[in-house]
Amino acid sequence: MAYMIEMEKVAKSFGKQKVLKDIDLTLSRHEILGLIGPSGAGKSTAINVALGVDQADSGKAEVLGKQMPNRELLGDLGYMAQSDALYEDLTAYENLKFFAEMKGLAKDGLDDEIKRVSNIVNLGDALYKYVAGFSGGMKRRLSLAIALLGNPELLVLDEPTVGIDPALRRQIWAELHKMRDEGHAILVTTHVMDEAELVDRVALLMGGKIIANDSPKKLEEDYGVPTIEDVFLKAEAEEEKK
Ligand SMILES: Nc1ncnc2c1ncn2[C@@H]1O[C@H](COP(=O)(O)OP(=O)(O)OP(=O)(O)O)[C@@H](O)[C@H]1O
């Protein structure tokens, strides 16, 4: 079966700093992959290379069997970057409408689609307010709603739940699980280790390499610890000894 994301021996340096050292990473339909690693490990860089925002120095990086950027794939992809790229002097509704048009969504039923995605992130009440007055968490929620527009087959979410309250975080994860069950593929990075328990597979990026890549349960067994947070800490301690 074709992968939704396929990275093979991808290397990427910034100047003399080798950020990614021949990493392999795949994501399939019906799967949530959690990419975790210490701050500065290269998680966003890996995503940027996969999506063609950055160019790999070597190796293969494909989305749906094609090299990015590729305009044809825009409608199949929901991407939420680490920093919000929103128009502050527009309302949430106007932002959603703008990005929906960019993605080529049909005008018919657009209002319903905007309502659907804003309800998932509990932003319905703030839909007609200007983004300039939004809190950080509200901006994250709006960015997530934008990524969900059009129910894309592939979702790439860089730290989607930063600044989001626990109850809504739970609601968002329920939605991600529902999408996964329907056959979507989801790549998510997170610093919240209890969220890493909610993914199907964890890829642990440290020292420029994927040092572990398995289900949370299997990793906990392999490392002989009860949680992914403990796996992370143990792996980090081992990495520092090297
Ligand atoms: N455009 C760039 N130019 C130079 N260095 C960069 C660039 N982008 C990233 N880096 C460097 O590459 C390394 C990896 O950064 P990246 O943002 O991918 O890490 P991350 O794992 O996503 O971190 P965090 O969890 O803090 O978001 C960092 O040392 C960063 O400073």
The ligand as a MOL file (V3000), in Angstrom:
LIG
                    3D

  0  0  0     0  0            999 V3000
M  V30 BEGIN CTAB
M  V30 COUNTS 31 33 0 0 0
M  V30 BEGIN ATOM
M  V30 1 N 15.8600 27.8040 8.7180 0
M  V30 2 C 16.7670 27.4620 9.6150 0
M  V30 3 N 18.0060 27.9800 9.5880 0
M  V30 4 C 18.9520 27.6120 10.4730 0
M  V30 5 N 18.7500 26.7200 11.4670 0
M  V30 6 C 17.5350 26.1630 11.5550 0
M  V30 7 C 16.4830 26.5000 10.6360 0
M  V30 8 N 15.3800 25.7740 11.0010 0
M  V30 9 C 15.7350 25.0380 12.0590 0
M  V30 10 N 17.0200 25.2620 12.4010 0
M  V30 11 C 17.7480 24.6040 13.4880 0
M  V30 12 O 17.5410 23.2100 13.3620 0
M  V30 13 C 17.3660 22.6050 14.6470 0
M  V30 14 C 16.0590 21.8540 14.6680 0
M  V30 15 O 14.9800 22.7670 14.6910 0
M  V30 16 P 13.4630 22.3040 14.6600 0
M  V30 17 O 12.6330 23.5220 14.7400 0
M  V30 18 O 13.2610 21.3820 13.5260 0
M  V30 19 O 13.3670 21.4690 16.0160 0
M  V30 20 P 12.0920 20.9460 16.7990 0
M  V30 21 O 12.3950 19.5400 17.1820 0
M  V30 22 O 10.8750 21.1730 15.9900 0
M  V30 23 O 12.1000 21.8720 18.0720 0
M  V30 24 P 10.9050 22.3620 19.0260 0
M  V30 25 O 10.4000 21.1450 19.7140 0
M  V30 26 O 11.5720 23.3100 19.9650 0
M  V30 27 O 9.9140 23.0050 18.1410 0
M  V30 28 C 17.4690 23.7280 15.6770 0
M  V30 29 O 18.7760 23.7440 16.1800 0
M  V30 30 C 17.1890 24.9650 14.8510 0
M  V30 31 O 17.8470 26.0690 15.4030 0
M  V30 END ATOM
M  V30 BEGIN BOND
M  V30 1 1 1 2
M  V30 2 1 2 3
M  V30 3 2 2 7
M  V30 4 2 3 4
M  V30 5 1 4 5
M  V30 6 2 5 6
M  V30 7 1 6 7
M  V30 8 1 6 10
M  V30 9 1 7 8
M  V30 10 2 8 9
M  V30 11 1 9 10
M  V30 12 1 10 11
M  V30 13 1 11 12
M  V30 14 1 11 30
M  V30 15 1 12 13
M  V30 16 1 13 14
M  V30 17 1 13 28
M  V30 18 1 14 15
M  V30 19 1 15 16
M  V30 20 2 16 17
M  V30 21 1 16 18
M  V30 22 1 16 19
M  V30 23 1 19 20
M  V30 24 2 20 21
M  V30 25 1 20 22
M  V30 26 1 20 23
M  V30 27 1 23 24
M  V30 28 2 24 25
M  V30 29 1 24 26
M  V30 30 1 24 27
M  V30 31 1 28 29
M  V30 32 1 28 30
M  V30 33 1 30 31
M  V30 END BOND
M  V30 END CTAB
M  END
